[in-house]
Amino acid sequence: MRLYSILCALFLFSAPVQASFTLSSTAFNNNAPLPLKYSGKGQDLSPPLA
């Protein structure tokens, strides 16, 4: 039980980890509106993602 308490304390008080994530698509430009065909109001298609 003591080991569990130590592990919980280490988890709670450890420095946050920053992760990066990049998602891109050829279906639309950066900061541009989502094309209607990829929305629920259009054809509801999934855009190609990379």
Secondary structure per residue as TSV (DSSP state, phi and psi in degrees):
chain	resnum	aa	ss	phi	psi
A	1	M	-	360.0	-34.4
A	2	R	H	-66.0	-40.2
A	3	L	H	-61.7	-40.6
A	4	Y	H	-60.0	-44.4
A	5	S	H	-63.0	-40.9
A	6	I	H	-65.2	-44.3
A	7	L	H	-63.7	-39.5
A	8	C	H	-63.5	-42.7
A	9	A	H	-63.7	-42.3
A	10	L	H	-62.3	-40.3
A	11	F	H	-66.4	-43.9
A	12	L	H	-71.0	-32.1
A	13	F	H	-108.0	9.2
A	14	S	S	-80.2	158.3
A	15	A	-	-67.5	141.3
A	16	P	-	-64.6	146.8
A	17	V	-	-100.3	130.9
A	18	Q	-	-99.2	133.1
A	19	A	-	-123.1	149.4
A	20	S	-	-109.1	150.6
A	21	F	-	-145.9	127.6
A	22	T	-	-121.8	131.0
A	23	L	-	-129.8	131.6
A	24	S	-	-136.1	162.7
A	25	S	-	-151.5	145.1
A	26	T	S	-87.0	-3.3
A	27	A	S	-79.7	-20.6
A	28	F	S	-157.2	161.3
A	29	N	-	-86.5	160.1
A	30	N	T	-58.6	133.2
A	31	N	T	63.7	14.0
A	32	A	-	-93.9	156.2
A	33	P	-	-63.7	151.4
A	34	L	-	-68.8	126.5
A	35	P	-	-58.0	142.4
A	36	L	G	-53.4	-37.7
A	37	K	G	-65.4	-18.5
A	38	Y	G	-97.5	8.6
A	39	S	S	-108.8	169.6
A	40	G	T	-68.5	-17.0
A	41	K	T	-89.6	-9.3
A	42	G	T	-109.2	-133.4
A	43	Q	T	-82.8	-7.0
A	44	D	-	58.2	40.1
A	45	L	-	-84.5	157.0
A	46	S	-	-89.3	127.6
A	47	P	-	-72.5	154.7
A	48	P	-	-67.1	130.0
A	49	L	-	-120.2	148.0
A	50	A	-	-137.4	360.0
